[in-house]
Amino acid sequence: MLNQASEGLPSVLLVLWRTLRASKNRIKKDRLIAHCAPPSVVADQQVKQTLTTWTDLGVFRESGDEIRLT
């Protein structure tokens, strides 16, 4: 797990998790990505890849346009 950068970075996972905890375990997906990624295409892509990987693994759940902690 997490053998490749495309699968997500542990530091990004931590920022995503902390942001969700601070927002009472739910936030709109676009807002979460914007909050966690500095203004850069590379950073934005890393956040999206990490979010996708960990959503597939069950840490996060996508419900409509919101992301929640499971």
Secondary structure, DSSP 8 states (H G I E B T S, - for coil): ---SGGG--HHHHHHHHHHHHHTTTEEEHHHHHHHHS-SSHHHHHHHHHHHHHHHHTTSEEEETTEEEE-
